[in-house]
Amino acid sequence: MGFLYCFIPTGKKYWLNHMLGLERMLELRGPAAHCAPGPHHIFQQVRRMLIFAYFNISRPSVLARAEWKSIPWMMVQYKAPDDDLFDFPADCTTLRAERDSILKGEADSSDVKTQERRTVCWRR
């Protein structure tokens, strides 16, 4: 259904709900379930949509975890450059969520790192 909403959008909310559900299914199966060629190819395509969805809602994606950046490629000969490239935006979902939390004032302001991050965020 997530693919269908890319071509026939019925509303932002519905597409995001499907992306959240899709990521939850991936998470429940675990990264090792996506090593074989068939599931791995589907994982690669879905991964891109999920990363953009999580940018949209400013929440960290499970795809930012280290195991999701390595285990699905264990049975593949090599990790393609565009796969490496998508590791960076996956990490950025976590950074964006932290940034938004800081800007909303939800983070613990007594933490030195939080203060430094807040300063950097306000400069931009």
DARAJO-V684901 format. One record per run of one state. SS is the DSSP state (a for helix, b for strand, c for the rest). FROM is the first residue (numbers start at 0). TO is the last residue. If there is no record, write none. Layout:
SS_FROM_TO ; SS_FROM_TO
This chain:
c_0_0 ; a_1_6 ; c_7_10 ; a_11_28 ; c_29_29 ; a_30_33 ; c_34_35 ; a_36_56 ; c_57_60 ; a_61_63 ; c_64_64 ; a_65_72 ; c_73_79 ; a_80_103 ; c_104_110 ; a_111_122 ; c_123_123
